[in-house]
């Protein structure tokens, strides 16, 4: 079994990269793919770069070239739901692209025309496994399950945050997860998004982001490592 792991930024994958045994490197589409073993599991790890297109390309390469049997997307996100606080973790139940908008043709926001679904469910087995790994986290870290909404936009206003919660019932927002989910759906490959909250997606988001990023990364790294051990 090969586990594909995608992080958008170097700081989101460096902790995992440092733990790779028997590491090898291959560059595809300008992205550095690292393969090896973590916790005895075969892993293909990539820093995709920020945004939906980068994430979708990375996911495709993990599946086509490295034969990933499942994909984990780890990283940080902005909290949307009222109960989701700084440092918490959100495990995706499903993902949706919030910036897909063809309402001019009568579709609801987020709907992708001529697809059977625009909401991509996470793999239930991966989700349940992640939920059993909560005990590895530091005390005070709360794990939520919910919808991850993605778009090529850093959300930093109360109005946009409220819109994403009202229209899409999002638990958190970021810029890659739904593109990975969409790609995994097309290939029929199981996926899960694991996001730690670095900001509250409001007018203080740009202030909170650098302050809480390091702790958020530590939180999702612990959970991801525990999952790899249990897989």
Buried (B, 14 or more C-beta within 10 A) or exposed (E): EBBBBBBBBEBBBBBBBEBBEEBEEBEBBEBBBBBBBBBEBBBBBBBBBBBBEBBBBBBBBBBEEBEBBBBBBBBBBBBBBEEBBBBBBBBBBBBBBBBBEEEEEEBEBBBBEEEEEBBBBBBEEBBEBBEEBBEBBEEEBBBBBBBBBBBBBBBBEBEBBEBBBEBBBBBBBBBBBBBBBBBBBBBEBBBBBBBBBBBBBBEEBEEBBEEBBEBBBBBBBBBBBBBBEEB
